[in-house]
């Protein structure tokens, strides 16, 4: 059992990352974490505004369900949703 787990850990380990801009390679854990953080920060930039809004009334939901759908959510709510999700499953439409 331990051998199988260690083999999976070795297989899934990211040894190095290279940047698209300069092509430089990073190998330390801190540098890889910084590069991944920068990538997703650029990808999911917070400064963007929505180009379209959803007309929630057109969904014909009861008013009690419709009230909070367009409200911004807090970081705590996001973390609670992530923690409540099963760790062994990928998020999806089911």
BELLINMO-V142697 format. One line per field, one symbol per residue. psi: psi as a letter, one per 40 degrees, with the letter a starting at -180 (. if undefined). A space follows every 50 residues. Layout:
BEGIN
psi->???
END
This chain:
BEGIN
psi->dddddddddddehhdiiiidceeihieidddddddddddddddfheeiih diihgddeefiidddddedeiiiidddddddddeihdeiiiae.
END
